[in-house]
Amino acid sequence: MKEQVGEIAKPHGQSVPLLGRRDEVRTLTSALCARKSCLVLGPKGIGKTRLLQEALLIARQPYVYVDRPEVLHRLLVELAEQLSCPAGRFGSVRNATSVALKPSVLDALRRLPRCLVVENIADADPRMYRFLQQVYYIPSVSLIVTAASRNHLGHLRKLLWDPREEIALKPLGRPEALSLFAVASCMYRLQSFDLDAFRAKVLTAAQGNPGQILTMCRMASRPEYQGGRHIKFLSLRIDALTAFVQ
């Protein structure tokens, strides 16, 4: 079996630093190394995925990763594929039933424990809850779940209730937001524009959300949002908000 399977989506750019998250990285890395479970909370763009990438890189723990599993069956199929679970009489794990996949996946996790990362959980139903409850109590398996808020956890609120196992990501402070804007404006080659006005508008609109800062800087590099040395912020902001909520 592979030591590391699954792959977390890459950030906007490999040169983008993780700013203002030193304590959170330390906490999550410690949980991963100790094979303890952790819940990471925060709105879209706040940096949950980027935090996971950094902590997993430091911890160097084998992991499996699933993003947005709407139903238990999809979660089981993706885990079975990543863990190379046998398909038996079904021929392929994609043809297997949840009843057949569940014990196979749990057995694989017990035999070769690793971190199970489930991102962007939304309204988990009782079946998802019961499966992840079993994972949670497997010795030496770390269950890492991310969600927009506790209100998005659904039935998982009954499992991931302990505040000692929670990391709630807050908006960046002004210095970190300024540093991120500086990096992003260089990355997207915006130095020839009137950055003072654009910077002020971006930081006010983003309110410390790093994903929004990066999105607006990336969109500003497109010709349709440029006029001479100025960036057409109003139209850019409207389109950025539309893209950001999708």
N, C-alpha and C positions, 0 to 999 in steps of 0.2 A: 504494500500500500504506500502511496506517496506520503512524504512527511508533511507536505502542505498542499492542500487542494482548495479549489475555489479561488476566486480573485476579487478583491475589493476594487471598485472603479477608481481609476487614477484621478487625482485632483486636477484643477484647471491647468496647472503647469507644475512640472517637477521642481521648478525654481521658487515656487511660492512657499515661504516659510510658515510654520505653524506658530502664530503669535499669540501671546497672552494665555497660553494653556499649559504652562509648566506644571502646575499642581495637578491638573486633570490628567496629564500624560503620566505623571508619576503614580497617581492613584490607579489608573487603568492598567498600567504596566505591572504594578505590584499584584493586582488581582489576576492578571493573566499568568504571571510566573507562579503564583500560589494556587492556580487552578480554582479560583473562586469566581462566583457569578457576579455580574454587574449590569445595572440598567443605566443607559445613557439617554438623557432627555434634552430636547431642545427643538425649536422650530426649524423649518427647512432653511438651509444655508448657514446655520450657526456653526457647523464644523464637526458634526458627529462622525461622518465618514473619515474626514481628515484626521481626527483624533484616533480613530481605530487604526488607521494606516500607520501612524507614528508609533503607537503603543505596540502593535504587532511586530513592527520592524525591530523595536528595541527588545521586546520579550523573546522573540525568536521561538515562539511556540507554534506547533502544528495546529492548523485550524481548518474548519469547513465554514463556508459562507453562503448565505441565502438572503436575497434582497426582496422585500415585499411579498412574502408568501401569503396570498389571500386566503388559502384554505390549507388544511392539513395535508391533503394528498399531494399538492404541489411541493410542499416542504419535504415530504418523505421521498418523492421522486428525485428531487435535486440532491438530497443528502445521500440517497442510495447510489446515485451515479458518482458522486464525488468520493464516496467511501468504497467504491467497487463492490457493492453488495451483490451476491448472486441473484439472478432472476429466476432460477429454477424452471418450472414448467411454463412460465410466462414468456420465456425467450428474451425479454427485455424488461428492465425495471419500469419503463414507461407503460408497459401493458399490465403490470402487476397491480393488485388491489392494495388498498391501504392496510387491510388486515394482514396481508403477507409482508408488506414492506416494513411496518412498524417494528416487529421483533427483530428483523434483520438489521435495521439501522441501529437499534439499541444495543444489539449484540456487538456490532462493529465498534461502537463507541466504548463499550466495556472492555473489549479486547485491546484496543489501541486508543486510550483516552486522548482527547485533544480539545481545543476550544471550539464551541459551536457559536458562530456569530449570526444572529438573525436581525437584519436591519429593517427599519421602517415598518414595524408591526402596527397594524391598525385594526382595532376591534376584534381581537382574537376570540374565537368561539370556544365552547367547552371542550371540543375534541382537540384543538390546538393546545389549550391549557393543560389537559391531562397528559398529552405527549411530552410537552416541555417540562411538566412537573416531574416526570420520570427521568428526563435528562438531568434536571437540576439536582436530583439526589443520587446520580451516579458519581461515585468517588473519583476524584482526579479529572472530572470534566468541568470545564468552565463555560457557563452559559452567558453570553453577552447579547443583550437585546437593546436596540435603539428604537425610540418612538418620539413623536412630537411632544407628547405630554402624557401624564398618567391617565388622562381622560381618553387617550387613544389606545390604551392597553386592552380594553375589553376584559375578558375573564382573567387575563394574566395579572390583573391587579391583586388577585388573591395569592399569587405566587411571589411576585416581585414587590412586596410591600415594605421591605426593610430599608429605611433611609440610609443605613450604613452601607448598603450595596448600590447606592445611587450616585450618579454624576449628573448634575444639572448644568448645562452649558449656558452661560450668560453672554450678553453682547460684549464685544471688545470695548475696552476703554479708549478714550480719545488718542493717546499716544500710539497704541497698537493699530488703531484704525488708520491713522496717518501713515504709519510705516507700511501697512498693507497697501494703501493707495499708491504710495511711492513705488513699491515693487510692481504693482499691476500696471501703472502708467508707463513704466519702462518696458515691461513685458509686451504691452500692446502698442508701443511706440507712439505715445501721445505727447511727447515732449515739445513738439512744435506748436501745440495748441495753447490757448489761454487756460492754463491749468488751475490758476487761483480760483476763478469763478466756478469751474467744473468741480474742483475738489470740494469746495464748500457745499455745493448742492448735493454731491454724491454722499458725503459724510452725514449731512442732515437727513437725507432720504433713507439711507441704509440703517441709521440708528445702531451702529455697531455690529450689524450682521455681515460677516466676512463674505459670504456667498453673494450677497447683493452688491457689495463693493466690486468684487471680481466680475460679476455679470455686467454691471454698468460700464466698467472700463473696457471689457471685451467688446461690447456693442459699440462703444465710442470709436473703435478702430474702423467701423464700417463707413463707407463714403456717404450713405444716405443720412447719417447723423452729423455730418460735418458741413460747415459753412465758413470758408476762409480759415481763420485761426480759432474759430469758435465751434463749440459742440452744441448741437441742438438738444438741450437737455430735456425739454418737456416731452417731445415725441419719443426720445430714447427712454425716458422713465416709464411712460405708459406701456411701451412695448416690452421693456424689461420686466415690469410687474406681471404682464400677461404671460411671458415666458417662464417666470419664476414660479408661478402657482400651478403650472401644468405638471 
